[in-house]
Amino acid sequence: MRLSVVIPARNEAGNIQTTVSGLLGHLDSQGISDTEIIVVDDGSQDDTYAIVTAMSRDDARIRVVRNTTRKHGYGRAVAMGLEAFTGDAVVVCMADASDSPEDVEHYYYILRDEAECAFGSRFIRGSKVIDYPRFKLFINRLANFAIRVLFGLRFNDTTNAFKGYRANVIEGCRPFVSPHFNLTIEIPLKAIVRGYSYKVTPISWRNRRVGVSQLKLQEQGSRYLYTLLTVWFEWLLIRGEYRRSSEDVFAPLPEQPVQVPVKQSDGSEPLAVSH
């Protein structure tokens, strides 16, 4: 299975090389070499674009997409990456090295063999969270509780950006309309409402050690609410239209290793499967 990783980045010069190199190094060590890393530079005013461009010259698997429009935002950057990826499955990672390469590996096997979506949770047995700011943690748990109540979910970390999807899920969830961090709930909730299979697994998360987060909670509340209610009304009114026939259910992809020319070179059990 060919794996794509989309990394939106804005002013991440202090993190992006460590993030990309660490991810590729781990995947290579596990024999997962048929990969591509797509870094979407979302109007950075530092050296993010130059750093990734230089890395792409040394490793053909690294690609950089640049948002040169005047409209920026996390959602727009991720959407650009989802237009550009070529893999059988795609994982969305943050540029600040908060997401673990080991968890990307775990997502790979879930997407290849077990489910159409890989949803990590930072708040279940087996997960690990380091240095989560208290106020943001309170808002996170409140928002996720509201989502669980509205949709009747057991999954408790919908707002986390770090998730994986088969390519058919991305196509089935278009169009994406969230320009900012509200995209983090738009895609997984659409995938759940539209009947794609998913597996929940514990993941590790570490707060950034370099730079400043682009997420501004006071600016995002109304956007999250709009996205939440939009998908909720879809769930209430037309979810029956997404019932899948037996021939449409998930089928594992056979492993087909591909040699990719390169110029330079935690094992937790899954907790839930849903269809």
Contacts in CASP RR format, 6 or more apart in sequence:
PFRMAT RR
TARGET T0000
AUTHOR 0000-0000-0000
METHOD contacts of the structure
MODEL  1
MRLSVVIPARNEAGNIQTTVSGLLGHLDSQGISDTEIIVVDDGSQDDTYA
IVTAMSRDDARIRVVRNTTRKHGYGRAVAMGLEAFTGDAVVVCMADASDS
PEDVEHYYYILRDEAECAFGSRFIRGSKVIDYPRFKLFINRLANFAIRVL
FGLRFNDTTNAFKGYRANVIEGCRPFVSPHFNLTIEIPLKAIVRGYSYKV
TPISWRNRRVGVSQLKLQEQGSRYLYTLLTVWFEWLLIRGEYRRSSEDVF
APLPEQPVQVPVKQSDGSEPLAVSH
1 34 0 8 1.000
1 87 0 8 1.000
1 88 0 8 1.000
1 89 0 8 1.000
1 108 0 8 1.000
1 111 0 8 1.000
1 112 0 8 1.000
1 253 0 8 1.000
1 255 0 8 1.000
1 256 0 8 1.000
2 34 0 8 1.000
2 35 0 8 1.000
2 36 0 8 1.000
2 86 0 8 1.000
2 87 0 8 1.000
2 88 0 8 1.000
2 89 0 8 1.000
2 258 0 8 1.000
3 27 0 8 1.000
3 32 0 8 1.000
3 34 0 8 1.000
3 35 0 8 1.000
3 36 0 8 1.000
3 87 0 8 1.000
3 88 0 8 1.000
3 89 0 8 1.000
3 90 0 8 1.000
3 91 0 8 1.000
3 108 0 8 1.000
3 111 0 8 1.000
4 35 0 8 1.000
4 36 0 8 1.000
4 37 0 8 1.000
4 38 0 8 1.000
4 85 0 8 1.000
4 86 0 8 1.000
4 87 0 8 1.000
4 89 0 8 1.000
4 90 0 8 1.000
4 91 0 8 1.000
5 23 0 8 1.000
5 35 0 8 1.000
5 36 0 8 1.000
5 37 0 8 1.000
5 38 0 8 1.000
5 90 0 8 1.000
5 91 0 8 1.000
5 92 0 8 1.000
5 93 0 8 1.000
5 104 0 8 1.000
6 38 0 8 1.000
6 40 0 8 1.000
6 78 0 8 1.000
6 81 0 8 1.000
6 82 0 8 1.000
6 84 0 8 1.000
6 85 0 8 1.000
6 90 0 8 1.000
6 91 0 8 1.000
6 92 0 8 1.000
6 93 0 8 1.000
7 16 0 8 1.000
7 19 0 8 1.000
7 20 0 8 1.000
7 37 0 8 1.000
7 38 0 8 1.000
7 39 0 8 1.000
7 40 0 8 1.000
7 92 0 8 1.000
7 93 0 8 1.000
7 94 0 8 1.000
7 95 0 8 1.000
8 40 0 8 1.000
8 42 0 8 1.000
8 74 0 8 1.000
8 75 0 8 1.000
8 77 0 8 1.000
8 78 0 8 1.000
8 81 0 8 1.000
8 92 0 8 1.000
8 94 0 8 1.000
8 95 0 8 1.000
9 16 0 8 1.000
9 39 0 8 1.000
9 40 0 8 1.000
9 41 0 8 1.000
9 42 0 8 1.000
9 44 0 8 1.000
9 48 0 8 1.000
9 52 0 8 1.000
9 77 0 8 1.000
9 95 0 8 1.000
10 41 0 8 1.000
10 42 0 8 1.000
10 43 0 8 1.000
10 44 0 8 1.000
10 48 0 8 1.000
10 72 0 8 1.000
10 73 0 8 1.000
10 77 0 8 1.000
10 95 0 8 1.000
10 214 0 8 1.000
11 44 0 8 1.000
11 45 0 8 1.000
11 46 0 8 1.000
11 48 0 8 1.000
11 211 0 8 1.000
11 214 0 8 1.000
12 19 0 8 1.000
12 44 0 8 1.000
12 46 0 8 1.000
12 48 0 8 1.000
12 95 0 8 1.000
12 96 0 8 1.000
12 211 0 8 1.000
13 44 0 8 1.000
13 46 0 8 1.000
13 47 0 8 1.000
13 48 0 8 1.000
13 51 0 8 1.000
14 46 0 8 1.000
14 210 0 8 1.000
14 211 0 8 1.000
15 95 0 8 1.000
15 96 0 8 1.000
15 97 0 8 1.000
15 208 0 8 1.000
15 210 0 8 1.000
15 211 0 8 1.000
16 39 0 8 1.000
16 48 0 8 1.000
16 51 0 8 1.000
16 52 0 8 1.000
16 95 0 8 1.000
17 51 0 8 1.000
17 55 0 8 1.000
18 97 0 8 1.000
19 93 0 8 1.000
19 94 0 8 1.000
19 95 0 8 1.000
19 96 0 8 1.000
19 97 0 8 1.000
20 37 0 8 1.000
20 39 0 8 1.000
20 52 0 8 1.000
20 55 0 8 1.000
20 62 0 8 1.000
21 55 0 8 1.000
22 101 0 8 1.000
23 37 0 8 1.000
23 93 0 8 1.000
23 101 0 8 1.000
23 104 0 8 1.000
24 35 0 8 1.000
24 37 0 8 1.000
24 59 0 8 1.000
24 61 0 8 1.000
24 62 0 8 1.000
25 101 0 8 1.000
26 101 0 8 1.000
26 102 0 8 1.000
26 104 0 8 1.000
26 105 0 8 1.000
27 33 0 8 1.000
27 35 0 8 1.000
27 101 0 8 1.000
27 104 0 8 1.000
27 105 0 8 1.000
27 108 0 8 1.000
28 265 0 8 1.000
30 105 0 8 1.000
32 105 0 8 1.000
32 108 0 8 1.000
33 257 0 8 1.000
33 258 0 8 1.000
33 259 0 8 1.000
33 260 0 8 1.000
33 262 0 8 1.000
34 257 0 8 1.000
34 258 0 8 1.000
34 260 0 8 1.000
35 61 0 8 1.000
35 260 0 8 1.000
36 61 0 8 1.000
36 62 0 8 1.000
36 63 0 8 1.000
36 85 0 8 1.000
36 86 0 8 1.000
36 87 0 8 1.000
37 61 0 8 1.000
37 62 0 8 1.000
37 63 0 8 1.000
38 63 0 8 1.000
38 64 0 8 1.000
38 65 0 8 1.000
38 81 0 8 1.000
38 84 0 8 1.000
38 85 0 8 1.000
39 48 0 8 1.000
39 52 0 8 1.000
39 62 0 8 1.000
39 63 0 8 1.000
39 64 0 8 1.000
39 65 0 8 1.000
39 95 0 8 1.000
40 64 0 8 1.000
40 65 0 8 1.000
40 66 0 8 1.000
40 67 0 8 1.000
40 77 0 8 1.000
40 78 0 8 1.000
40 80 0 8 1.000
40 81 0 8 1.000
40 84 0 8 1.000
41 48 0 8 1.000
41 49 0 8 1.000
41 52 0 8 1.000
41 64 0 8 1.000
41 65 0 8 1.000
41 66 0 8 1.000
41 67 0 8 1.000
42 67 0 8 1.000
42 72 0 8 1.000
42 73 0 8 1.000
42 74 0 8 1.000
42 76 0 8 1.000
42 77 0 8 1.000
43 66 0 8 1.000
43 67 0 8 1.000
43 68 0 8 1.000
43 72 0 8 1.000
49 64 0 8 1.000
49 66 0 8 1.000
52 62 0 8 1.000
52 64 0 8 1.000
53 64 0 8 1.000
55 62 0 8 1.000
56 62 0 8 1.000
56 63 0 8 1.000
56 64 0 8 1.000
57 263 0 8 1.000
58 263 0 8 1.000
58 264 0 8 1.000
59 262 0 8 1.000
59 263 0 8 1.000
59 264 0 8 1.000
60 260 0 8 1.000
60 261 0 8 1.000
60 262 0 8 1.000
60 263 0 8 1.000
61 260 0 8 1.000
61 262 0 8 1.000
63 84 0 8 1.000
65 80 0 8 1.000
65 81 0 8 1.000
65 84 0 8 1.000
67 76 0 8 1.000
67 77 0 8 1.000
67 80 0 8 1.000
69 76 0 8 1.000
71 179 0 8 1.000
73 179 0 8 1.000
73 180 0 8 1.000
73 214 0 8 1.000
74 161 0 8 1.000
74 180 0 8 1.000
74 181 0 8 1.000
74 183 0 8 1.000
74 184 0 8 1.000
74 214 0 8 1.000
74 215 0 8 1.000
75 176 0 8 1.000
75 178 0 8 1.000
75 179 0 8 1.000
75 180 0 8 1.000
75 181 0 8 1.000
75 182 0 8 1.000
75 183 0 8 1.000
76 179 0 8 1.000
76 180 0 8 1.000
78 92 0 8 1.000
78 176 0 8 1.000
78 183 0 8 1.000
79 176 0 8 1.000
79 183 0 8 1.000
82 90 0 8 1.000
82 170 0 8 1.000
82 176 0 8 1.000
85 167 0 8 1.000
87 167 0 8 1.000
88 111 0 8 1.000
88 166 0 8 1.000
88 167 0 8 1.000
88 253 0 8 1.000
89 108 0 8 1.000
89 111 0 8 1.000
89 112 0 8 1.000
89 164 0 8 1.000
89 165 0 8 1.000
89 166 0 8 1.000
89 167 0 8 1.000
90 164 0 8 1.000
90 165 0 8 1.000
90 167 0 8 1.000
90 170 0 8 1.000
91 104 0 8 1.000
91 107 0 8 1.000
91 108 0 8 1.000
91 118 0 8 1.000
91 162 0 8 1.000
91 163 0 8 1.000
91 164 0 8 1.000
91 165 0 8 1.000
92 161 0 8 1.000
92 162 0 8 1.000
92 163 0 8 1.000
92 164 0 8 1.000
93 99 0 8 1.000
93 104 0 8 1.000
93 162 0 8 1.000
94 161 0 8 1.000
94 162 0 8 1.000
96 208 0 8 1.000
96 210 0 8 1.000
96 211 0 8 1.000
96 213 0 8 1.000
97 206 0 8 1.000
97 208 0 8 1.000
97 209 0 8 1.000
98 162 0 8 1.000
98 205 0 8 1.000
98 206 0 8 1.000
98 207 0 8 1.000
98 208 0 8 1.000
99 162 0 8 1.000
99 203 0 8 1.000
99 205 0 8 1.000
100 203 0 8 1.000
100 204 0 8 1.000
100 205 0 8 1.000
100 206 0 8 1.000
100 266 0 8 1.000
102 204 0 8 1.000
102 266 0 8 1.000
102 267 0 8 1.000
103 120 0 8 1.000
103 162 0 8 1.000
103 201 0 8 1.000
103 203 0 8 1.000
103 204 0 8 1.000
103 266 0 8 1.000
106 118 0 8 1.000
106 201 0 8 1.000
106 203 0 8 1.000
106 266 0 8 1.000
106 267 0 8 1.000
106 268 0 8 1.000
107 118 0 8 1.000
107 120 0 8 1.000
107 164 0 8 1.000
107 201 0 8 1.000
110 118 0 8 1.000
110 199 0 8 1.000
110 201 0 8 1.000
110 270 0 8 1.000
111 117 0 8 1.000
111 118 0 8 1.000
111 164 0 8 1.000
111 165 0 8 1.000
111 166 0 8 1.000
112 252 0 8 1.000
112 253 0 8 1.000
112 255 0 8 1.000
113 252 0 8 1.000
113 253 0 8 1.000
114 199 0 8 1.000
114 252 0 8 1.000
114 270 0 8 1.000
114 273 0 8 1.000
115 197 0 8 1.000
115 198 0 8 1.000
115 199 0 8 1.000
115 250 0 8 1.000
115 273 0 8 1.000
116 165 0 8 1.000
116 166 0 8 1.000
116 168 0 8 1.000
116 169 0 8 1.000
116 191 0 8 1.000
116 196 0 8 1.000
116 197 0 8 1.000
116 198 0 8 1.000
116 250 0 8 1.000
117 163 0 8 1.000
117 164 0 8 1.000
117 165 0 8 1.000
117 166 0 8 1.000
117 169 0 8 1.000
117 188 0 8 1.000
117 191 0 8 1.000
117 196 0 8 1.000
117 197 0 8 1.000
117 198 0 8 1.000
117 199 0 8 1.000
118 163 0 8 1.000
118 164 0 8 1.000
118 165 0 8 1.000
118 198 0 8 1.000
118 199 0 8 1.000
118 201 0 8 1.000
119 155 0 8 1.000
119 157 0 8 1.000
119 158 0 8 1.000
119 163 0 8 1.000
119 164 0 8 1.000
119 188 0 8 1.000
119 198 0 8 1.000
119 199 0 8 1.000
119 200 0 8 1.000
119 201 0 8 1.000
120 157 0 8 1.000
120 160 0 8 1.000
120 162 0 8 1.000
120 163 0 8 1.000
120 200 0 8 1.000
120 201 0 8 1.000
120 202 0 8 1.000
120 203 0 8 1.000
121 127 0 8 1.000
121 155 0 8 1.000
121 156 0 8 1.000
121 157 0 8 1.000
121 160 0 8 1.000
121 200 0 8 1.000
121 201 0 8 1.000
121 202 0 8 1.000
121 203 0 8 1.000
121 271 0 8 1.000
122 128 0 8 1.000
122 129 0 8 1.000
122 132 0 8 1.000
122 157 0 8 1.000
122 160 0 8 1.000
122 202 0 8 1.000
122 203 0 8 1.000
122 204 0 8 1.000
122 205 0 8 1.000
123 129 0 8 1.000
123 141 0 8 1.000
123 144 0 8 1.000
123 156 0 8 1.000
123 157 0 8 1.000
124 156 0 8 1.000
124 157 0 8 1.000
124 200 0 8 1.000
124 202 0 8 1.000
124 271 0 8 1.000
125 202 0 8 1.000
125 271 0 8 1.000
126 202 0 8 1.000
126 268 0 8 1.000
127 202 0 8 1.000
127 203 0 8 1.000
127 204 0 8 1.000
127 205 0 8 1.000
127 268 0 8 1.000
128 202 0 8 1.000
128 203 0 8 1.000
128 204 0 8 1.000
128 205 0 8 1.000
129 204 0 8 1.000
129 205 0 8 1.000
129 206 0 8 1.000
130 204 0 8 1.000
130 205 0 8 1.000
130 206 0 8 1.000
130 207 0 8 1.000
131 206 0 8 1.000
131 207 0 8 1.000
132 140 0 8 1.000
132 205 0 8 1.000
132 207 0 8 1.000
133 207 0 8 1.000
135 217 0 8 1.000
136 217 0 8 1.000
139 217 0 8 1.000
140 159 0 8 1.000
143 159 0 8 1.000
143 224 0 8 1.000
144 156 0 8 1.000
144 157 0 8 1.000
144 158 0 8 1.000
144 159 0 8 1.000
146 228 0 8 1.000
147 153 0 8 1.000
147 158 0 8 1.000
147 159 0 8 1.000
147 185 0 8 1.000
147 189 0 8 1.000
147 228 0 8 1.000
148 154 0 8 1.000
148 155 0 8 1.000
148 156 0 8 1.000
148 158 0 8 1.000
150 228 0 8 1.000
150 232 0 8 1.000
151 189 0 8 1.000
151 192 0 8 1.000
151 193 0 8 1.000
151 232 0 8 1.000
151 235 0 8 1.000
153 192 0 8 1.000
154 200 0 8 1.000
154 272 0 8 1.000
155 192 0 8 1.000
155 198 0 8 1.000
155 200 0 8 1.000
155 272 0 8 1.000
158 184 0 8 1.000
158 185 0 8 1.000
158 188 0 8 1.000
158 189 0 8 1.000
159 184 0 8 1.000
159 185 0 8 1.000
159 224 0 8 1.000
160 184 0 8 1.000
160 205 0 8 1.000
161 181 0 8 1.000
161 184 0 8 1.000
162 203 0 8 1.000
162 205 0 8 1.000
163 187 0 8 1.000
163 188 0 8 1.000
165 187 0 8 1.000
165 191 0 8 1.000
166 196 0 8 1.000
166 250 0 8 1.000
169 191 0 8 1.000
169 196 0 8 1.000
170 187 0 8 1.000
172 190 0 8 1.000
172 194 0 8 1.000
173 186 0 8 1.000
173 187 0 8 1.000
173 190 0 8 1.000
173 191 0 8 1.000
173 194 0 8 1.000
176 183 0 8 1.000
176 186 0 8 1.000
176 187 0 8 1.000
177 186 0 8 1.000
177 227 0 8 1.000
177 230 0 8 1.000
178 185 0 8 1.000
178 186 0 8 1.000
178 223 0 8 1.000
178 227 0 8 1.000
180 219 0 8 1.000
180 220 0 8 1.000
180 223 0 8 1.000
181 215 0 8 1.000
181 220 0 8 1.000
181 223 0 8 1.000
181 224 0 8 1.000
182 220 0 8 1.000
182 223 0 8 1.000
182 224 0 8 1.000
182 226 0 8 1.000
182 227 0 8 1.000
183 227 0 8 1.000
185 224 0 8 1.000
185 227 0 8 1.000
185 228 0 8 1.000
185 231 0 8 1.000
186 227 0 8 1.000
186 231 0 8 1.000
188 198 0 8 1.000
189 227 0 8 1.000
189 228 0 8 1.000
189 231 0 8 1.000
189 235 0 8 1.000
190 231 0 8 1.000
190 234 0 8 1.000
191 198 0 8 1.000
192 198 0 8 1.000
192 274 0 8 1.000
193 231 0 8 1.000
193 234 0 8 1.000
193 235 0 8 1.000
193 239 0 8 1.000
193 242 0 8 1.000
194 242 0 8 1.000
195 242 0 8 1.000
195 243 0 8 1.000
195 244 0 8 1.000
195 275 0 8 1.000
196 250 0 8 1.000
197 249 0 8 1.000
197 250 0 8 1.000
197 273 0 8 1.000
197 274 0 8 1.000
197 275 0 8 1.000
198 273 0 8 1.000
198 274 0 8 1.000
199 270 0 8 1.000
199 272 0 8 1.000
199 273 0 8 1.000
199 274 0 8 1.000
200 270 0 8 1.000
200 271 0 8 1.000
200 272 0 8 1.000
200 274 0 8 1.000
201 268 0 8 1.000
201 270 0 8 1.000
201 271 0 8 1.000
202 268 0 8 1.000
202 271 0 8 1.000
204 266 0 8 1.000
249 275 0 8 1.000
250 275 0 8 1.000
END
